[in-house]
């Protein structure tokens, strides 16, 4: 944690790590709770859909709210609402009132809260950290997500669920509440907007117009959407690919996720070194090459000994790409537009994954488990060829800033 990132960012990082621990706990406990209430595949799928649906319904509005109101207050209020919903769920479990209807309603409410909280939280980093340090700051946030949300949290959540179904959700409620309390320690500068009643549609259109007329950010948004379609198509059948094509059991599938998470952790550790020695344009190019050839390798191989190193490298790429794309966007977008532009990107991520998952399922059903990976490879290769020359311009759309130029390259 370099000192130059400041005390405010340390409080934000602490809040993020605490909240991610709670999210990681329910990452395992949530599906277990759904499975305990129903065996209907449609209802199980509905639980996942209801968590993602709020992004499509309220994402743009969440961006407007983030750009209009006190951003710290938004995060605190939403986290308090999440705490209340989780506490009510825990009570219904203890009292025996829980049923699949209650669980689905909770999934939708938590998805709605996360839409507003995540959109607003993404705007806090550029308010606390200088542009030259956004890369290292984002890498620290992603390190926390990988460590506690993906590695520690799910195992703890499964253990707590085995001890008692209410424990994971009560634990997440405590984590979210603590995260909200820590956020109160942060002091934010003004972000250039005052509350104006009405005109929500105007604000949405204004944000979309800014994004559309900024060539680099528009291309980056389209890149993220389309690469999430190809990624979603391949990863939608990952559990079947791992258990059937690679011959791994349930434990082996868990190992795939763990290996990828360790790769992501390495990516966050090395990010500062990468940023000092290579241009962001080349980091993005190499990352998308890794993603493209990951799909090709997995389409060809049936060996776990080949696949596992690929998952590790892909995990590192995912962390580096996420850090870079966030930092590039935060540097280029004016502070008053951060919420609205971030909401469009997040809607694009969710929308791309939903579309890709549907495509991958259909392809696998008709052409086998390797087919979605062939689709992902072909699609990624075509997309990468189309944007290859534009990636340096996307990555360095703020290159005119001398502080950034000196921070990004050695010497």
Protein Blocks (a to p, Z undefined) as FASTA:
>chain_A
ZZklojmlmmmmmmmmmmmmmmmmmmmmmmmmmmmmoccfklmmmmmmmmmmmmmmmmmm
mmmmmmmmcfklmmmmmmmmmmmmmmmmmmmmmnopacfklmmmmmmmmmmmmmmmmmmm
mmmmmmmpcfklmmmmmmmmmmmmmmmmmmmmmmmmmmmmmnomklmmmmmmmmmmmmmm
mmmmpccddehiacdeejklmmmmmmmmmmmmmmklmmmmmmmmmmmmmmmmmmmmmmmm
mmmmnopafklmmmmmmmmmmmmmmmmmmmmmmmmmpcfklmmmmmmmmmmmmmmmmmmp
mcfklmmmmmmmmmmmmmmmmmmmmmmmmmmpcfklmmmmmmmmmmmmmmmmmmmmmmmm
mmmmmnojklmmmmmmmmmmmmmmmmmmmmmmmmmmmmmpmklmmmmpgZZ
